[in-house]
Amino acid sequence: MDALDLRLLEHTAIRNVTQMDYRVWAELRDTRIIGANELPDLNRLANILKTEEKQLLGGRSIGLIDDAVNNSDKVKAAVDRYAKIADANNIKVIGKGNKYYPHIWEYLSGMPPVLFVRGDCNTLRDLDVYGGCSIVGTRDPGRYALYATKEFSQKLCKKNIVIVSGMALGIDRMAHEACLDVGGRTIAVLPGGCDVIYPYQNYDIYERICGTGAVVSEMPPGQEVIKQYFPSRNRLISALSDVCLVMEAGQHSGTLHTASFAANQSRDVFVLPNSIYANNSIGGLELLRDGAEVLIDVDTVCERIQDSVLDRETEVTECIDDDDIEDLWERARYDRESLSEEDWKKLICDELSERPKNIDDICATLGIPFSFLSALVTNLETEGRIANERGKYVLTIQGG
């Protein structure tokens, strides 16, 4: 495990074993003490307390940062534990800026800054390039829902679409299994660490997914499953997909959480119509009443996924293959002192390759002082690499 992985594990440990909560991280970003994508470790937090940056924070945040720094032994013990489990289970640590970090999450808030993956990370790249479809439903489905799940899963995989689900019993298992049976790619999102098989009855499917697909989790290696983690897991299932298919859901099913997250994340939700007399169908029928679409044919689903992939504003295949830019982004997060002015200019141009942005947007992403950024932008304009159009900077042909 390299130094970058260990720093990501340290940031994960700070989030999991100290009292620092989302409000502290939000305040650090709102005050621009850290950049939008920066993942501070203990040294960075300790430096904040020693500099004038501390004056920008409220007393609560200062106290919790101080407590985290003072409990460094606890954090480092957690890092050692995570690293040993990750090494033993071939678990990869994926941070923002890594070429495997889901591009589909770029415009979503609340996505985990670090993702843990067991299996083939290229499955995440396939998802960004070809699209993903989440297939979810009850753990005790009827034969009709199981048959439809198998049919839709296999037909979608034959279009290179990645199937995403939660590896639960019932519909989830069928979605994964059907995909694997025809050589498709599938992602299982787990509520605990991605080395913790849940439910254990799906051990066989877990091993198959690890072989040709990917098992992912935002939880660190070794983290046992608890009830409170399931809603968080469900939001990632929908976030990793362009379209969500609900095959069968009771009135109080956890599947409805996934559908709700999908709608809030601007994902299309399709529901397989079923009997009004079956308890396991009531939740799905209520989704239809509330505006979800009727799942009738696979072609409509494929068209929606294709539209979603085409609408993404970054050319994924170019972005994820640019190892030099990826290296610069990682250095910008963890070794920014080593970057030259030209390196920062390249990062600005990379930002503008997505879409036109104003200087505040660029500043928030790069996390550098406004005065320094302003000088870089002026130089780029002089060099003809970027231009200002109606208050937003755009990349010129020369800059691209």
C-alpha positions as YAML, in Angstrom:
chain: A
units: angstrom
residues:
- id: 1
  name: MET
  ca: [0.00, 0.00, 0.00]
- id: 2
  name: ASP
  ca: [1.54, 3.31, -1.11]
- id: 3
  name: ALA
  ca: [1.74, 6.64, 0.71]
- id: 4
  name: LEU
  ca: [-1.34, 8.05, -1.02]
- id: 5
  name: ASP
  ca: [-3.44, 5.04, -0.01]
- id: 6
  name: LEU
  ca: [-2.31, 5.44, 3.59]
- id: 7
  name: ARG
  ca: [-3.26, 9.12, 3.57]
- id: 8
  name: LEU
  ca: [-6.71, 8.23, 2.26]
- id: 9
  name: LEU
  ca: [-7.02, 5.61, 4.98]
- id: 10
  name: GLU
  ca: [-6.00, 8.19, 7.57]
- id: 11
  name: HIS
  ca: [-8.68, 10.59, 6.36]
- id: 12
  name: THR
  ca: [-11.19, 7.72, 6.52]
- id: 13
  name: ALA
  ca: [-10.12, 6.89, 10.06]
- id: 14
  name: ILE
  ca: [-10.53, 10.52, 11.13]
- id: 15
  name: ARG
  ca: [-14.09, 10.41, 9.82]
- id: 16
  name: ASN
  ca: [-14.87, 7.07, 11.48]
- id: 17
  name: VAL
  ca: [-13.12, 7.02, 14.85]
- id: 18
  name: THR
  ca: [-13.17, 10.69, 15.93]
- id: 19
  name: GLN
  ca: [-16.03, 13.04, 16.76]
- id: 20
  name: MET
  ca: [-15.48, 15.20, 13.66]
- id: 21
  name: ASP
  ca: [-18.80, 15.27, 11.81]
- id: 22
  name: TYR
  ca: [-20.09, 16.69, 8.52]
- id: 23
  name: ARG
  ca: [-20.53, 20.14, 10.08]
- id: 24
  name: VAL
  ca: [-16.80, 20.45, 10.76]
- id: 25
  name: TRP
  ca: [-15.88, 19.39, 7.22]
- id: 26
  name: ALA
  ca: [-18.48, 21.77, 5.80]
- id: 27
  name: GLU
  ca: [-17.09, 24.68, 7.83]
- id: 28
  name: LEU
  ca: [-13.54, 23.91, 6.69]
- id: 29
  name: ARG
  ca: [-14.70, 24.05, 3.08]
- id: 30
  name: ASP
  ca: [-17.03, 27.02, 3.46]
- id: 31
  name: THR
  ca: [-14.18, 29.08, 4.91]
- id: 32
  name: ARG
  ca: [-11.91, 27.81, 2.09]
- id: 33
  name: ILE
  ca: [-9.38, 26.55, 4.60]
- id: 34
  name: ILE
  ca: [-9.43, 23.35, 2.59]
- id: 35
  name: GLY
  ca: [-10.32, 22.92, -1.07]
- id: 36
  name: ALA
  ca: [-13.54, 21.34, -2.26]
- id: 37
  name: ASN
  ca: [-11.80, 18.03, -2.96]
- id: 38
  name: GLU
  ca: [-9.06, 18.17, -0.32]
- id: 39
  name: LEU
  ca: [-8.92, 15.28, 2.15]
- id: 40
  name: PRO
  ca: [-6.95, 16.48, 5.20]
- id: 41
  name: ASP
  ca: [-4.87, 14.12, 7.30]
- id: 42
  name: LEU
  ca: [-3.72, 14.63, 10.90]
- id: 43
  name: ASN
  ca: [-0.76, 16.79, 9.91]
- id: 44
  name: ARG
  ca: [-2.97, 19.11, 7.89]
- id: 45
  name: LEU
  ca: [-5.45, 19.42, 10.77]
- id: 46
  name: ALA
  ca: [-2.63, 20.11, 13.23]
- id: 47
  name: ASN
  ca: [-1.28, 22.87, 10.96]
- id: 48
  name: ILE
  ca: [-4.71, 24.50, 10.80]
- id: 49
  name: LEU
  ca: [-4.67, 24.86, 14.59]
- id: 50
  name: LYS
  ca: [-1.22, 26.48, 14.45]
- id: 51
  name: THR
  ca: [-1.96, 29.10, 11.80]
- id: 52
  name: GLU
  ca: [-4.23, 32.11, 11.34]
- id: 53
  name: GLU
  ca: [-6.71, 29.83, 9.56]
- id: 54
  name: LYS
  ca: [-7.91, 28.81, 13.00]
- id: 55
  name: GLN
  ca: [-9.48, 32.24, 13.47]
- id: 56
  name: LEU
  ca: [-11.96, 31.52, 10.68]
- id: 57
  name: LEU
  ca: [-13.49, 28.60, 12.58]
- id: 58
  name: GLY
  ca: [-16.06, 28.43, 15.34]
- id: 59
  name: GLY
  ca: [-15.25, 27.11, 18.80]
- id: 60
  name: ARG
  ca: [-17.01, 23.77, 18.24]
- id: 61
  name: SER
  ca: [-14.99, 22.94, 15.13]
- id: 62
  name: ILE
  ca: [-11.73, 23.98, 16.77]
- id: 63
  name: GLY
  ca: [-12.47, 21.75, 19.74]
- id: 64
  name: LEU
  ca: [-13.28, 18.71, 17.60]
- id: 65
  name: ILE
  ca: [-10.23, 19.18, 15.38]
- id: 66
  name: ASP
  ca: [-8.07, 19.50, 18.48]
- id: 67
  name: ASP
  ca: [-9.62, 16.33, 19.91]
- id: 68
  name: ALA
  ca: [-8.91, 14.44, 16.67]
- id: 69
  name: VAL
  ca: [-5.28, 15.56, 16.65]
- id: 70
  name: ASN
  ca: [-4.86, 14.59, 20.29]
- id: 71
  name: ASN
  ca: [-6.26, 11.14, 19.55]
- id: 72
  name: SER
  ca: [-3.75, 10.45, 16.81]
- id: 73
  name: ASP
  ca: [-2.88, 7.05, 18.34]
- id: 74
  name: LYS
  ca: [-6.49, 5.95, 17.93]
- id: 75
  name: VAL
  ca: [-6.54, 7.16, 14.33]
- id: 76
  name: LYS
  ca: [-3.24, 5.49, 13.47]
- id: 77
  name: ALA
  ca: [-4.36, 2.21, 15.02]
- id: 78
  name: ALA
  ca: [-7.44, 2.30, 12.80]
- id: 79
  name: VAL
  ca: [-5.27, 3.01, 9.74]
- id: 80
  name: ASP
  ca: [-3.09, 0.00, 10.53]
- id: 81
  name: ARG
  ca: [-6.18, -2.17, 10.93]
- id: 82
  name: TYR
  ca: [-7.71, -0.98, 7.65]
- id: 83
  name: ALA
  ca: [-4.42, -1.43, 5.77]
- id: 84
  name: LYS
  ca: [-3.90, -5.02, 6.97]
- id: 85
  name: ILE
  ca: [-7.42, -6.04, 6.00]
- id: 86
  name: ALA
  ca: [-7.18, -4.26, 2.65]
- id: 87
  name: ASP
  ca: [-3.88, -5.92, 1.81]
- id: 88
  name: ALA
  ca: [-5.16, -9.35, 2.84]
- id: 89
  name: ASN
  ca: [-8.28, -9.00, 0.70]
- id: 90
  name: ASN
  ca: [-6.83, -7.10, -2.27]
- id: 91
  name: ILE
  ca: [-9.04, -4.08, -1.58]
- id: 92
  name: LYS
  ca: [-8.23, -0.93, -3.52]
- id: 93
  name: VAL
  ca: [-8.53, 2.55, -2.01]
- id: 94
  name: ILE
  ca: [-10.03, 5.03, -4.49]
- id: 95
  name: GLY
  ca: [-10.04, 8.77, -3.75]
- id: 96
  name: LYS
  ca: [-11.41, 11.71, -5.72]
- id: 97
  name: GLY
  ca: [-9.16, 12.41, -8.69]
- id: 98
  name: ASN
  ca: [-8.33, 8.74, -9.13]
- id: 99
  name: LYS
  ca: [-9.17, 7.55, -12.65]
- id: 100
  name: TYR
  ca: [-11.51, 4.92, -11.18]
- id: 101
  name: TYR
  ca: [-13.46, 7.30, -8.94]
- id: 102
  name: PRO
  ca: [-17.00, 7.40, -10.43]
- id: 103
  name: HIS
  ca: [-17.32, 10.30, -12.82]
- id: 104
  name: ILE
  ca: [-21.10, 9.83, -12.60]
- id: 105
  name: TRP
  ca: [-20.87, 11.33, -9.08]
- id: 106
  name: GLU
  ca: [-19.36, 14.61, -10.28]
- id: 107
  name: TYR
  ca: [-22.57, 16.62, -10.01]
- id: 108
  name: LEU
  ca: [-23.95, 14.94, -6.89]
- id: 109
  name: SER
  ca: [-23.44, 16.23, -3.36]
- id: 110
  name: GLY
  ca: [-22.79, 13.99, -0.39]
- id: 111
  name: MET
  ca: [-20.84, 11.30, -2.22]
- id: 112
  name: PRO
  ca: [-18.07, 9.59, -0.22]
- id: 113
  name: PRO
  ca: [-14.61, 11.13, -0.71]
- id: 114
  name: VAL
  ca: [-13.02, 7.68, -0.49]
- id: 115
  name: LEU
  ca: [-14.36, 4.46, -2.02]
- id: 116
  name: PHE
  ca: [-13.18, 0.93, -1.31]
- id: 117
  name: VAL
  ca: [-13.26, -1.62, -4.12]
- id: 118
  name: ARG
  ca: [-12.68, -5.36, -4.29]
- id: 119
  name: GLY
  ca: [-12.59, -6.85, -7.76]
- id: 120
  name: ASP
  ca: [-11.98, -5.22, -11.13]
- id: 121
  name: CYS
  ca: [-11.89, -1.42, -10.89]
- id: 122
  name: ASN
  ca: [-12.39, -1.24, -14.65]
- id: 123
  name: THR
  ca: [-16.05, -2.04, -13.95]
- id: 124
  name: LEU
  ca: [-16.37, 1.51, -12.61]
- id: 125
  name: ARG
  ca: [-14.86, 2.87, -15.82]
- id: 126
  name: ASP
  ca: [-17.30, 0.78, -17.87]
- id: 127
  name: LEU
  ca: [-20.12, 2.28, -15.86]
- id: 128
  name: ASP
  ca: [-19.00, 5.80, -16.72]
- id: 129
  name: VAL
  ca: [-18.52, 5.00, -20.40]
- id: 130
  name: TYR
  ca: [-21.49, 2.71, -21.13]
- id: 131
  name: GLY
  ca: [-23.89, 3.62, -18.34]
- id: 132
  name: GLY
  ca: [-25.26, 1.88, -15.27]
- id: 133
  name: CYS
  ca: [-28.66, 0.57, -14.26]
- id: 134
  name: SER
  ca: [-29.64, -0.23, -10.69]
- id: 135
  name: ILE
  ca: [-32.06, -3.12, -10.26]
- id: 136
  name: VAL
  ca: [-33.62, -3.40, -6.81]
- id: 137
  name: GLY
  ca: [-36.52, -5.05, -5.06]
- id: 138
  name: THR
  ca: [-37.82, -7.19, -2.26]
- id: 139
  name: ARG
  ca: [-35.90, -10.04, -0.61]
- id: 140
  name: ASP
  ca: [-38.91, -12.35, -1.04]
- id: 141
  name: PRO
  ca: [-40.12, -11.80, -4.62]
- id: 142
  name: GLY
  ca: [-42.68, -13.66, -6.64]
- id: 143
  name: ARG
  ca: [-41.84, -15.70, -9.74]
- id: 144
  name: TYR
  ca: [-43.05, -12.96, -12.08]
- id: 145
  name: ALA
  ca: [-40.69, -10.34, -10.60]
- id: 146
  name: LEU
  ca: [-37.78, -12.79, -10.61]
- id: 147
  name: TYR
  ca: [-38.41, -13.69, -14.25]
- id: 148
  name: ALA
  ca: [-38.59, -10.02, -15.26]
- id: 149
  name: THR
  ca: [-35.44, -9.23, -13.26]
- id: 150
  name: LYS
  ca: [-33.52, -11.95, -15.09]
- id: 151
  name: GLU
  ca: [-34.79, -10.81, -18.49]
- id: 152
  name: PHE
  ca: [-34.03, -7.11, -18.00]
- id: 153
  name: SER
  ca: [-30.65, -7.72, -16.35]
- id: 154
  name: GLN
  ca: [-29.41, -9.95, -19.16]
- id: 155
  name: LYS
  ca: [-30.73, -7.78, -21.98]
- id: 156
  name: LEU
  ca: [-29.14, -4.67, -20.46]
- id: 157
  name: CYS
  ca: [-25.78, -6.39, -19.97]
- id: 158
  name: LYS
  ca: [-25.75, -7.40, -23.62]
- id: 159
  name: LYS
  ca: [-25.79, -3.66, -24.34]
- id: 160
  name: ASN
  ca: [-22.64, -3.30, -22.16]
- id: 161
  name: ILE
  ca: [-24.66, -1.57, -19.43]
- id: 162
  name: VAL
  ca: [-23.37, -2.25, -15.91]
- id: 163
  name: ILE
  ca: [-25.89, -3.70, -13.47]
- id: 164
  name: VAL
  ca: [-25.79, -2.19, -9.97]
- id: 165
  name: SER
  ca: [-27.49, -3.67, -6.91]
- id: 166
  name: GLY
  ca: [-27.02, -4.36, -3.21]
- id: 167
  name: MET
  ca: [-26.33, -8.14, -3.18]
- id: 168
  name: ALA
  ca: [-29.33, -8.76, -0.93]
- id: 169
  name: LEU
  ca: [-31.41, -11.91, -1.23]
- id: 170
  name: GLY
  ca: [-34.20, -12.02, -3.78]
- id: 171
  name: ILE
  ca: [-34.25, -9.42, -6.56]
- id: 172
  name: ASP
  ca: [-30.70, -8.15, -5.92]
- id: 173
  name: ARG
  ca: [-29.23, -11.64, -6.12]
- id: 174
  name: MET
  ca: [-31.12, -12.42, -9.34]
- id: 175
  name: ALA
  ca: [-29.97, -9.14, -10.93]
- id: 176
  name: HIS
  ca: [-26.31, -9.92, -10.20]
- id: 177
  name: GLU
  ca: [-26.55, -13.62, -11.05]
- id: 178
  name: ALA
  ca: [-28.36, -13.12, -14.35]
- id: 179
  name: CYS
  ca: [-25.79, -10.54, -15.40]
- id: 180
  name: LEU
  ca: [-22.86, -12.79, -14.54]
- id: 181
  name: ASP
  ca: [-24.41, -15.74, -16.37]
- id: 182
  name: VAL
  ca: [-24.20, -13.89, -19.69]
- id: 183
  name: GLY
  ca: [-20.73, -12.45, -19.09]
- id: 184
  name: GLY
  ca: [-21.93, -8.98, -18.07]
- id: 185
  name: ARG
  ca: [-20.37, -6.55, -15.61]
- id: 186
  name: THR
  ca: [-22.01, -5.90, -12.28]
- id: 187
  name: ILE
  ca: [-21.35, -3.83, -9.14]
- id: 188
  name: ALA
  ca: [-22.50, -4.82, -5.66]
- id: 189
  name: VAL
  ca: [-22.69, -2.04, -3.08]
- id: 190
  name: LEU
  ca: [-22.34, -3.37, 0.47]
- id: 191
  name: PRO
  ca: [-23.50, -1.77, 3.75]
- id: 192
  name: GLY
  ca: [-20.32, -2.79, 5.60]
- id: 193
  name: GLY
  ca: [-16.71, -3.16, 4.55]
- id: 194
  name: CYS
  ca: [-16.34, -4.74, 1.12]
- id: 195
  name: ASP
  ca: [-14.61, -7.71, 2.77]
- id: 196
  name: VAL
  ca: [-17.66, -8.33, 4.98]
- id: 197
  name: ILE
  ca: [-20.02, -10.56, 2.97]
- id: 198
  name: TYR
  ca: [-23.63, -9.62, 3.65]
- id: 199
  name: PRO
  ca: [-25.78, -11.61, 3.67]
- id: 200
  name: TYR
  ca: [-23.42, -14.54, 4.01]
- id: 201
  name: GLN
  ca: [-25.84, -16.78, 2.10]
- id: 202
  name: ASN
  ca: [-24.72, -14.90, -1.02]
- id: 203
  name: TYR
  ca: [-21.09, -15.94, -0.59]
- id: 204
  name: ASP
  ca: [-21.10, -17.65, -4.00]
- id: 205
  name: ILE
  ca: [-22.38, -14.55, -5.81]
- id: 206
  name: TYR
  ca: [-19.92, -12.37, -3.88]
- id: 207
  name: GLU
  ca: [-16.99, -14.47, -5.11]
- id: 208
  name: ARG
  ca: [-18.24, -14.34, -8.70]
- id: 209
  name: ILE
  ca: [-18.68, -10.57, -8.59]
- id: 210
  name: CYS
  ca: [-15.16, -10.13, -7.20]
- id: 211
  name: GLY
  ca: [-13.87, -12.18, -10.12]
- id: 212
  name: THR
  ca: [-15.33, -10.20, -13.03]
- id: 213
  name: GLY
  ca: [-17.12, -7.20, -11.52]
- id: 214
  name: ALA
  ca: [-16.65, -5.05, -8.45]
- id: 215
  name: VAL
  ca: [-17.79, -5.03, -4.83]
- id: 216
  name: VAL
  ca: [-17.72, -1.48, -3.46]
- id: 217
  name: SER
  ca: [-18.36, 0.27, -0.15]
- id: 218
  name: GLU
  ca: [-17.82, 3.64, 1.45]
- id: 219
  name: MET
  ca: [-17.16, 1.83, 4.73]
- id: 220
  name: PRO
  ca: [-13.55, 0.98, 5.61]
- id: 221
  name: PRO
  ca: [-12.27, -2.60, 5.44]
- id: 222
  name: GLY
  ca: [-13.43, -4.74, 8.34]
- id: 223
  name: GLN
  ca: [-16.45, -2.57, 9.19]
- id: 224
  name: GLU
  ca: [-19.29, -4.81, 10.37]
- id: 225
  name: VAL
  ca: [-22.83, -4.23, 9.14]
- id: 226
  name: ILE
  ca: [-25.30, -2.33, 11.30]
- id: 227
  name: LYS
  ca: [-28.88, -1.32, 10.51]
- id: 228
  name: GLN
  ca: [-28.09, 2.40, 10.22]
- id: 229
  name: TYR
  ca: [-25.79, 1.80, 7.24]
- id: 230
  name: PHE
  ca: [-28.47, 0.51, 4.87]
- id: 231
  name: PRO
  ca: [-30.01, 3.86, 3.82]
- id: 232
  name: SER
  ca: [-26.52, 5.21, 3.15]
- id: 233
  name: ARG
  ca: [-25.74, 2.13, 1.06]
- id: 234
  name: ASN
  ca: [-28.99, 2.55, -0.88]
- id: 235
  name: ARG
  ca: [-28.13, 6.12, -1.88]
- id: 236
  name: LEU
  ca: [-24.91, 4.84, -3.45]
- id: 237
  name: ILE
  ca: [-26.76, 2.16, -5.42]
- id: 238
  name: SER
  ca: [-28.90, 4.81, -7.09]
- id: 239
  name: ALA
  ca: [-25.97, 7.24, -7.42]
- id: 240
  name: LEU
  ca: [-23.97, 4.65, -9.36]
- id: 241
  name: SER
  ca: [-26.71, 4.29, -11.95]
- id: 242
  name: ASP
  ca: [-28.25, 6.35, -14.72]
- id: 243
  name: VAL
  ca: [-31.63, 4.64, -14.32]
- id: 244
  name: CYS
  ca: [-33.24, 2.76, -11.42]
- id: 245
  name: LEU
  ca: [-35.54, -0.23, -11.96]
- id: 246
  name: VAL
  ca: [-37.86, -1.25, -9.11]
- id: 247
  name: MET
  ca: [-38.96, -4.84, -9.75]
- id: 248
  name: GLU
  ca: [-41.10, -5.45, -6.67]
- id: 249
  name: ALA
  ca: [-41.43, -3.52, -3.43]
- id: 250
  name: GLY
  ca: [-43.66, -3.68, -0.37]
- id: 251
  name: GLN
  ca: [-45.17, -0.61, 1.24]
- id: 252
  name: HIS
  ca: [-42.38, -0.24, 3.79]
- id: 253
  name: SER
  ca: [-39.55, -1.71, 1.76]
- id: 254
  name: GLY
  ca: [-35.99, -0.41, 1.85]
- id: 255
  name: THR
  ca: [-36.26, -0.49, -1.94]
- id: 256
  name: LEU
  ca: [-38.40, 2.63, -1.68]
- id: 257
  name: HIS
  ca: [-35.45, 4.43, -0.08]
- id: 258
  name: THR
  ca: [-33.35, 3.62, -3.13]
- id: 259
  name: ALA
  ca: [-36.11, 4.87, -5.45]
- id: 260
  name: SER
  ca: [-36.43, 8.06, -3.43]
- id: 261
  name: PHE
  ca: [-32.69, 8.67, -3.56]
- id: 262
  name: ALA
  ca: [-32.74, 8.01, -7.31]
- id: 263
  name: ALA
  ca: [-35.45, 10.60, -7.87]
- id: 264
  name: ASN
  ca: [-33.57, 13.17, -5.76]
- id: 265
  name: GLN
  ca: [-30.42, 12.45, -7.77]
- id: 266
  name: SER
  ca: [-32.31, 13.12, -11.02]
- id: 267
  name: ARG
  ca: [-32.28, 9.46, -12.05]
- id: 268
  name: ASP
  ca: [-35.22, 8.06, -14.01]
- id: 269
  name: VAL
  ca: [-37.20, 5.52, -11.96]
- id: 270
  name: PHE
  ca: [-39.07, 2.68, -13.68]
- id: 271
  name: VAL
  ca: [-41.39, 0.30, -11.85]
- id: 272
  name: LEU
  ca: [-42.45, -3.15, -12.98]
- id: 273
  name: PRO
  ca: [-46.29, -3.20, -12.77]
- id: 274
  name: ASN
  ca: [-47.73, -5.97, -10.62]
- id: 275
  name: SER
  ca: [-50.88, -7.12, -8.90]
- id: 276
  name: ILE
  ca: [-52.76, -4.68, -6.67]
- id: 277
  name: TYR
  ca: [-53.58, -7.64, -4.40]
- id: 278
  name: ALA
  ca: [-49.97, -8.61, -3.63]
- id: 279
  name: ASN
  ca: [-48.48, -6.98, -0.51]
- id: 280
  name: ASN
  ca: [-45.02, -7.04, -2.08]
- id: 281
  name: SER
  ca: [-46.30, -4.86, -4.94]
- id: 282
  name: ILE
  ca: [-47.95, -2.03, -3.00]
- id: 283
  name: GLY
  ca: [-44.79, 0.06, -2.62]
- id: 284
  name: GLY
  ca: [-44.03, -0.15, -6.33]
- id: 285
  name: LEU
  ca: [-47.59, 0.73, -7.29]
- id: 286
  name: GLU
  ca: [-47.44, 3.77, -5.01]
- id: 287
  name: LEU
  ca: [-44.28, 4.86, -6.83]
- id: 288
  name: LEU
  ca: [-46.19, 4.65, -10.10]
- id: 289
  name: ARG
  ca: [-48.99, 6.72, -8.61]
- id: 290
  name: ASP
  ca: [-46.41, 9.30, -7.52]
- id: 291
  name: GLY
  ca: [-44.92, 9.70, -10.98]
- id: 292
  name: ALA
  ca: [-42.49, 6.83, -11.63]
- id: 293
  name: GLU
  ca: [-42.59, 5.33, -15.11]
- id: 294
  name: VAL
  ca: [-43.99, 1.95, -16.03]
- id: 295
  name: LEU
  ca: [-41.31, -0.58, -16.91]
- id: 296
  name: ILE
  ca: [-42.45, -2.19, -20.15]
- id: 297
  name: ASP
  ca: [-39.48, -2.75, -22.45]
- id: 298
  name: VAL
  ca: [-35.70, -2.73, -22.28]
- id: 299
  name: ASP
  ca: [-35.29, -0.42, -25.28]
- id: 300
  name: THR
  ca: [-36.77, 2.55, -23.42]
- id: 301
  name: VAL
  ca: [-34.43, 1.94, -20.51]
- id: 302
  name: CYS
  ca: [-31.42, 1.72, -22.84]
- id: 303
  name: GLU
  ca: [-32.40, 4.96, -24.55]
- id: 304
  name: ARG
  ca: [-32.60, 6.79, -21.22]
- id: 305
  name: ILE
  ca: [-29.23, 5.45, -20.14]
- id: 306
  name: GLN
  ca: [-27.66, 6.41, -23.47]
- id: 307
  name: ASP
  ca: [-29.10, 9.92, -23.19]
- id: 308
  name: SER
  ca: [-27.71, 10.23, -19.66]
- id: 309
  name: VAL
  ca: [-24.24, 9.12, -20.75]
- id: 310
  name: LEU
  ca: [-24.25, 11.53, -23.70]
- id: 311
  name: ASP
  ca: [-25.41, 14.40, -21.50]
- id: 312
  name: ARG
  ca: [-22.40, 14.15, -19.22]
- id: 313
  name: GLU
  ca: [-20.37, 17.23, -19.90]
- id: 314
  name: THR
  ca: [-16.92, 15.64, -19.62]
- id: 315
  name: GLU
  ca: [-15.61, 13.29, -22.25]
- id: 316
  name: VAL
  ca: [-15.01, 10.41, -19.85]
- id: 317
  name: THR
  ca: [-12.77, 8.38, -22.12]
- id: 318
  name: GLU
  ca: [-10.35, 11.29, -22.45]
- id: 319
  name: CYS
  ca: [-10.48, 12.31, -18.82]
- id: 320
  name: ILE
  ca: [-9.85, 8.92, -17.25]
- id: 321
  name: ASP
  ca: [-6.95, 8.00, -19.55]
- id: 322
  name: ASP
  ca: [-4.99, 11.16, -18.84]
- id: 323
  name: ASP
  ca: [-2.55, 9.79, -16.29]
- id: 324
  name: ASP
  ca: [-0.49, 13.00, -16.22]
- id: 325
  name: ILE
  ca: [-3.50, 15.10, -15.23]
- id: 326
  name: GLU
  ca: [-4.55, 12.50, -12.68]
- id: 327
  name: ASP
  ca: [-1.10, 12.68, -11.11]
- id: 328
  name: LEU
  ca: [-1.32, 16.49, -10.96]
- id: 329
  name: TRP
  ca: [-4.71, 16.33, -9.24]
- id: 330
  name: GLU
  ca: [-3.40, 13.92, -6.63]
- id: 331
  name: ARG
  ca: [-0.36, 16.11, -6.01]
- id: 332
  name: ALA
  ca: [-2.65, 19.15, -5.74]
- id: 333
  name: ARG
  ca: [-4.45, 17.43, -2.90]
- id: 334
  name: TYR
  ca: [-1.54, 15.97, -1.00]
- id: 335
  name: ASP
  ca: [1.70, 17.60, -2.15]
- id: 336
  name: ARG
  ca: [0.69, 20.99, -3.54]
- id: 337
  name: GLU
  ca: [4.03, 22.59, -2.70]
- id: 338
  name: SER
  ca: [5.63, 20.49, -5.43]
- id: 339
  name: LEU
  ca: [3.43, 22.00, -8.17]
- id: 340
  name: SER
  ca: [4.84, 24.66, -10.46]
- id: 341
  name: GLU
  ca: [2.82, 27.55, -11.93]
- id: 342
  name: GLU
  ca: [2.57, 25.62, -15.18]
- id: 343
  name: ASP
  ca: [1.17, 22.62, -13.28]
- id: 344
  name: TRP
  ca: [-1.55, 24.82, -11.79]
- id: 345
  name: LYS
  ca: [-2.30, 26.21, -15.25]
- id: 346
  name: LYS
  ca: [-2.77, 22.68, -16.57]
- id: 347
  name: LEU
  ca: [-5.23, 21.97, -13.77]
- id: 348
  name: ILE
  ca: [-7.17, 25.14, -14.59]
- id: 349
  name: CYS
  ca: [-7.35, 24.11, -18.25]
- id: 350
  name: ASP
  ca: [-8.46, 20.63, -17.21]
- id: 351
  name: GLU
  ca: [-11.25, 22.17, -15.13]
- id: 352
  name: LEU
  ca: [-12.39, 24.24, -18.10]
- id: 353
  name: SER
  ca: [-12.38, 21.19, -20.37]
- id: 354
  name: GLU
  ca: [-15.57, 20.15, -18.56]
- id: 355
  name: ARG
  ca: [-17.54, 23.36, -19.15]
- id: 356
  name: PRO
  ca: [-17.16, 27.14, -18.86]
- id: 357
  name: LYS
  ca: [-16.71, 28.24, -15.24]
- id: 358
  name: ASN
  ca: [-16.36, 31.50, -13.35]
- id: 359
  name: ILE
  ca: [-13.31, 32.19, -11.25]
- id: 360
  name: ASP
  ca: [-15.11, 31.46, -7.96]
- id: 361
  name: ASP
  ca: [-15.97, 27.95, -9.17]
- id: 362
  name: ILE
  ca: [-12.36, 27.32, -10.17]
- id: 363
  name: CYS
  ca: [-11.10, 28.68, -6.87]
- id: 364
  name: ALA
  ca: [-13.44, 26.42, -4.88]
- id: 365
  name: THR
  ca: [-12.29, 23.32, -6.74]
- id: 366
  name: LEU
  ca: [-8.55, 24.02, -6.68]
- id: 367
  name: GLY
  ca: [-8.54, 25.36, -3.13]
- id: 368
  name: ILE
  ca: [-5.80, 27.95, -3.79]
- id: 369
  name: PRO
  ca: [-5.73, 31.63, -2.75]
- id: 370
  name: PHE
  ca: [-7.83, 33.86, -4.98]
- id: 371
  name: SER
  ca: [-4.94, 36.25, -5.62]
- id: 372
  name: PHE
  ca: [-2.72, 33.42, -6.87]
- id: 373
  name: LEU
  ca: [-5.50, 32.02, -9.06]
- id: 374
  name: SER
  ca: [-6.25, 35.45, -10.51]
- id: 375
  name: ALA
  ca: [-2.64, 35.84, -11.62]
- id: 376
  name: LEU
  ca: [-2.65, 32.40, -13.23]
- id: 377
  name: VAL
  ca: [-5.89, 33.10, -15.08]
- id: 378
  name: THR
  ca: [-4.53, 36.42, -16.36]
- id: 379
  name: ASN
  ca: [-1.43, 34.67, -17.67]
- id: 380
  name: LEU
  ca: [-3.51, 31.99, -19.38]
- id: 381
  name: GLU
  ca: [-5.58, 34.68, -21.08]
- id: 382
  name: THR
  ca: [-2.42, 36.47, -22.25]
- id: 383
  name: GLU
  ca: [-1.09, 33.19, -23.62]
- id: 384
  name: GLY
  ca: [-4.36, 32.65, -25.51]
- id: 385
  name: ARG
  ca: [-5.12, 29.35, -23.77]
- id: 386
  name: ILE
  ca: [-8.38, 30.52, -22.19]
- id: 387
  name: ALA
  ca: [-10.85, 33.33, -22.86]
- id: 388
  name: ASN
  ca: [-13.48, 35.17, -20.80]
- id: 389
  name: GLU
  ca: [-16.97, 35.02, -22.27]
- id: 390
  name: ARG
  ca: [-19.83, 36.65, -20.34]
- id: 391
  name: GLY
  ca: [-18.13, 36.28, -16.98]
- id: 392
  name: LYS
  ca: [-17.06, 32.66, -17.44]
- id: 393
  name: TYR
  ca: [-13.74, 31.31, -18.64]
- id: 394
  name: VAL
  ca: [-13.65, 28.93, -21.58]
- id: 395
  name: LEU
  ca: [-10.89, 26.79, -23.00]
- id: 396
  name: THR
  ca: [-9.60, 27.87, -26.39]
- id: 397
  name: ILE
  ca: [-8.36, 25.54, -29.12]
- id: 398
  name: GLN
  ca: [-4.81, 26.48, -28.17]
- id: 399
  name: GLY
  ca: [-5.52, 25.70, -24.52]
- id: 400
  name: GLY
  ca: [-7.06, 22.32, -25.31]
...
